[in-house]
Amino acid sequence: MEIGVELRSDFLLLNLSICLSTIPQTICFPPKTTHAPTVDPTMTYTKETTGAEVASNLSPHIRNKTVLVTGVSPKGLGAEFLSTIAAHAPGLLILAGRTTSKCRQTAQALASVRPSVKTRVLELDLASQKSVRGAADEVNGWTDVPAIDVLVLNAGIMAAPYSLTEDGLESQFGGNHVGHFLLANLIMGKVLKAQEGGRVVSVSSDGFRLGPIRFDDLGFDGGKTYNPWAAYGQSKTANALFAVSLAERLGSKGLVAVSVHPGVISTNLSADLDFVEDFKVMNALDKQLGNATGWLDWSTLRYKTLQQGVATHVRAAFEPRLNEYNGRYLQDAEVVPEDRVRAWARDKVEAEKLWRISEELVGQKFSY
């Protein structure tokens, strides 16, 4: 067994993910020759695979693409993903985050990877629907950016103390899901204009095992029954279901949407988490739910590097053969069999219910 901790970005982002070593019983893609340019059909991936290895195989599909990523602070997964694909001549990289100075710092680092890479910074606070709408208006107003090929919804927070967003939503659900739901839908017109079909990557986690969507009590009774890990689980379930909904609604229009679990990762942004006490709370919830991870031997921790973590990001964003797996969940750069994913994180009825309640929360319907 292994546990992974990934801490990233703009809103003090910490993404803890726990998985069983047996979970990566994944689906291997059959060789296919109908795509041009082609990828190496013999390439297989594991938890040891790096983002650079995947990007090298998919380099023709990265070239000239316009990619928008949320949560791009230095030393996080978003920044590492951008650095990895920058070497393969993307057309434009859009760095979206709450703290624009951190976005610019990442942009400067990208220039050292490939001096000719074009970048653009977008101010975005996912905990504020006003900020999200402003960012979307800005993107839609860029006449020199007619299409967005890939949208990576990477930002988020984890197991934060109870608090509310600017709009009165529980912070993890509001920022991790609702903010991304609103952003993606508001700029979907540009994503659908992508020449090879738009792609949306929703960064989830196997933390979805910690809880389904609490449709009748999204906010934990105003915080009275709040469990930070249950709230995290709810938000990660929402991330997975969002991909399911997008695939259902827009697959016929050429959109491919998937969710991903980056894996076992540790960065240096863990100052605000007590890895002894916080893990005890999570452990207790896992045991209560009957999850095997509740009996995890913490001394067996093994961590992925950032490079290994973004391997799944890269494949989810650019692999053409994922067209056949629209709406699915990936881990270790492979599609995970559906029986290895909690039903509440892949069920189409649950996804539809979440879509409708999300529309209510943002005060806007999105029909396609």
LINCOR-V159902 format. One record per residue. RES is the residue in one letter. PSI is psi in whole degrees, 0 to 359 (NA if undefined). Layout:
res=RES psi=PSI
res=RES psi=PSI
This chain:
res=M psi=157
res=E psi=155
res=I psi=145
res=G psi=141
res=V psi=126
res=E psi=122
res=L psi=124
res=R psi=148
res=S psi=210
res=D psi=322
res=F psi=60
res=L psi=46
res=L psi=126
res=L psi=125
res=N psi=104
res=L psi=132
res=S psi=134
res=I psi=136
res=C psi=155
res=L psi=142
res=S psi=344
res=T psi=347
res=I psi=320
res=P psi=42
res=Q psi=93
res=T psi=170
res=I psi=126
res=C psi=135
res=F psi=135
res=P psi=150
res=P psi=141
res=K psi=141
res=T psi=12
res=T psi=350
res=H psi=142
res=A psi=127
res=P psi=159
res=T psi=164
res=V psi=168
res=D psi=109
res=P psi=349
res=T psi=352
res=M psi=128
res=T psi=154
res=Y psi=153
res=T psi=182
res=K psi=345
res=E psi=348
res=T psi=141
res=T psi=160
res=G psi=323
res=A psi=322
res=E psi=316
res=V psi=317
res=A psi=323
res=S psi=319
res=N psi=329
res=L psi=13
res=S psi=317
res=P psi=335
res=H psi=349
res=I psi=326
res=R psi=130
res=N psi=6
res=K psi=146
res=T psi=123
res=V psi=127
res=L psi=128
res=V psi=133
res=T psi=148
res=G psi=77
res=V psi=24
res=S psi=150
res=P psi=144
res=K psi=13
res=G psi=178
res=L psi=321
res=G psi=314
res=A psi=320
res=E psi=319
res=F psi=313
res=L psi=318
res=S psi=322
res=T psi=316
res=I psi=342
res=A psi=330
res=A psi=350
res=H psi=28
res=A psi=51
res=P psi=160
res=G psi=315
res=L psi=135
res=L psi=120
res=I psi=119
res=L psi=111
res=A psi=128
res=G psi=164
res=R psi=322
res=T psi=101
res=T psi=334
res=S psi=325
res=K psi=322
res=C psi=317
res=R psi=325
res=Q psi=318
res=T psi=320
res=A psi=321
res=Q psi=322
res=A psi=325
res=L psi=325
res=A psi=331
res=S psi=336
res=V psi=315
res=R psi=101
res=P psi=332
res=S psi=356
res=V psi=136
res=K psi=132
res=T psi=158
res=R psi=138
res=V psi=136
res=L psi=120
res=E psi=127
res=L psi=120
res=D psi=106
res=L psi=347
res=A psi=7
res=S psi=113
res=Q psi=330
res=K psi=316
res=S psi=318
res=V psi=317
res=R psi=322
res=G psi=318
res=A psi=318
res=A psi=319
res=D psi=320
res=E psi=313
res=V psi=314
res=N psi=339
res=G psi=354
res=W psi=100
res=T psi=339
res=D psi=1
res=V psi=82
res=P psi=337
res=A psi=152
res=I psi=116
res=D psi=320
res=V psi=130
res=L psi=117
res=V psi=111
res=L psi=86
res=N psi=333
res=A psi=160
res=G psi=174
res=I psi=165
res=M psi=133
res=A psi=38
res=A psi=153
res=P psi=154
res=Y psi=130
res=S psi=169
res=L psi=150
res=T psi=175
res=E psi=334
res=D psi=10
res=G psi=19
res=L psi=150
res=E psi=134
res=S psi=322
res=Q psi=316
res=F psi=318
res=G psi=316
res=G psi=315
res=N psi=322
res=H psi=300
res=V psi=318
res=G psi=317
res=H psi=321
res=F psi=314
res=L psi=313
res=L psi=309
res=A psi=316
res=N psi=324
res=L psi=332
res=I psi=11
res=M psi=330
res=G psi=320
res=K psi=327
res=V psi=321
res=L psi=346
res=K psi=359
res=A psi=135
res=Q psi=321
res=E psi=13
res=G psi=128
res=G psi=158
res=R psi=132
res=V psi=127
res=V psi=116
res=S psi=114
res=V psi=106
res=S psi=219
res=S psi=157
res=D psi=4
res=G psi=351
res=F psi=341
res=R psi=343
res=L psi=355
res=G psi=147
res=P psi=185
res=I psi=128
res=R psi=77
res=F psi=328
res=D psi=356
res=D psi=66
res=L psi=331
res=G psi=14
res=F psi=50
res=D psi=50
res=G psi=26
res=G psi=352
res=K psi=327
res=T psi=23
res=Y psi=129
res=N psi=118
res=P psi=330
res=W psi=324
res=A psi=322
res=A psi=320
res=Y psi=314
res=G psi=317
res=Q psi=317
res=S psi=324
res=K psi=326
res=T psi=317
res=A psi=320
res=N psi=318
res=A psi=317
res=L psi=330
res=F psi=319
res=A psi=320
res=V psi=314
res=S psi=316
res=L psi=319
res=A psi=319
res=E psi=316
res=R psi=324
res=L psi=3
res=G psi=323
res=S psi=343
res=K psi=7
res=G psi=359
res=L psi=138
res=V psi=127
res=A psi=131
res=V psi=160
res=S psi=157
res=V psi=152
res=H psi=111
res=P psi=326
res=G psi=212
res=V psi=99
res=I psi=143
res=S psi=131
res=T psi=187
res=N psi=22
res=L psi=28
res=S psi=19
res=A psi=330
res=D psi=9
res=L psi=132
res=D psi=103
res=F psi=354
res=V psi=302
res=E psi=317
res=D psi=323
res=F psi=328
res=K psi=318
res=V psi=316
res=M psi=318
res=N psi=316
res=A psi=319
res=L psi=317
res=D psi=316
res=K psi=318
res=Q psi=324
res=L psi=353
res=G psi=21
res=N psi=136
res=A psi=332
res=T psi=345
res=G psi=340
res=W psi=25
res=L psi=138
res=D psi=104
res=W psi=343
res=S psi=351
res=T psi=17
res=L psi=134
res=R psi=133
res=Y psi=143
res=K psi=157
res=T psi=167
res=L psi=320
res=Q psi=319
res=Q psi=327
res=G psi=321
res=V psi=358
res=A psi=319
res=T psi=321
res=H psi=311
res=V psi=314
res=R psi=319
res=A psi=326
res=A psi=330
res=F psi=352
res=E psi=115
res=P psi=332
res=R psi=353
res=L psi=349
res=N psi=332
res=E psi=356
res=Y psi=39
res=N psi=133
res=G psi=359
res=R psi=176
res=Y psi=132
res=L psi=148
res=Q psi=144
res=D psi=39
res=A psi=22
res=E psi=159
res=V psi=132
res=V psi=133
res=P psi=144
res=E psi=331
res=D psi=356
res=R psi=3
res=V psi=133
res=R psi=137
res=A psi=324
res=W psi=347
res=A psi=5
res=R psi=357
res=D psi=131
res=K psi=330
res=V psi=316
res=E psi=320
res=A psi=319
res=E psi=319
res=K psi=318
res=L psi=320
res=W psi=313
res=R psi=317
res=I psi=330
res=S psi=320
res=E psi=319
res=E psi=321
res=L psi=333
res=V psi=355
res=G psi=33
res=Q psi=137
res=K psi=143
res=F psi=108
res=S psi=135
res=Y psi=NA
